Amino acid sequence: MWEEKDWSNLPAELLHLISQKLPKLSDYVRFRVVCKIWRFSAPLSDHPPQLPGLIKHEASYYPAGVIGHEMQFYSIFSGETGILCKNLPSTHRGKIFTGPSLGCLLLTDAYSNCVLFNPLTNKDMTSLPSLRSRPKIVWPWPVWTVTSPIPNRDIILVYRKINRNNAKGSWFFYDRDNGKWIASESGYNFYSFCYSGGKLFLIKGDYFTEVFDVSSRKILSRIAPLRNEQPPFRLPSRIYLVESAGEILRVSLDYETFVQRKIVFSIHKLAKLDVRNGDCHVYSWVKVSSISDQMLFLDYYDGFSMSCRPFAGHKGNCIYFFDSSFLPCSYNIEDGSVEQVLPYSPLSLFTWFVPDLR
């Protein structure tokens, strides 16, 4: 004889394991509203990892975007669409945001007031001191980079003026203990940057890579450009520095093949040599043919890396990027094939965003 089961009496440990198998945040939220026991077994701070989606950029502020009454969101993996910030605080409307972002956006206004804002929960995460007293800050081009921009992680802001070939500006590190910004020297050109483990890595206008110790603001190393990027060779169209599984990757898109619509990426990792040049470490770029289980998500100037292991059915060793028509594409590092992941651009210009309920 059939007997009705009380699903609310499932062990909390089992409920938590089940909740971690839900690939979509919308399903996770529905799981939590079943009953109080299910909600307590699936805290918002411990939801399953999420794949990035796309949020809209305004072309008038390329490569930055203006936050309005709402934001469009699109998933290239599930095909889901949605609206973020339906009840956006009026104080944030018209502010500038840039990407890519893992969990929250950095919003800034014309006076360099900054806040970390989660468009999914519609809440401020961290208010930051104003940078209005800093000289030579060019609005509206704030760009930031951090491994995972949540309040207990380091925060780096890089202000730069963008032109076709390079960027000129300065960077700031947020000293959380003292609640203030630590500023670097300003006025230098750079192409790309990333932050990892207290060090800021910058590819400068001469294609040398400089390694900064953020706390002391000292240069730890200066790394020569790749041989094929030195004159008289043609320079790549785009260069990215990305922290990936503890490695610093230098990802370049070849300029000549890009114009011919044949896209080829070249990837090198940073290797520390067992020698020193005075007080400086000596590094070298080493070419790699695989990034294992990692997936790279590249924006117009910056990017981040994620492992494919938590996501069933998804493969690593690939790069997601925007082509010359701003369409999101995937690049298979193993065979060099390129696949357009959307047949058209539903959101005009856009950036990567990883949903997060924290």
Secondary structure by P-SEA (a helix, b strand, c coil): cbbbbccccccaaaaaaaaaacccaaaaaaaaaccaaaaaaccccccccccbbbbbbbcccccbbbbccbbbbbbcccccccccccccccccccccccccccccccccccccccccccccccccccccccccccccccccbbbbbcccccccbbbbbbbbbbcccccccbbbbbcccccbbbbcccccccccccccccbbbbbccccbbbbbccccccccccccccccccccbbbbcbbbbbbcccbbbbbbccaaaaaacbbbbbbbbbbbcccccccbbbbbbbbbcccccbbbbbcccccccccccccccccccbbbbbccccbbbbbcccccccccccccccccbbbbbbbbcc
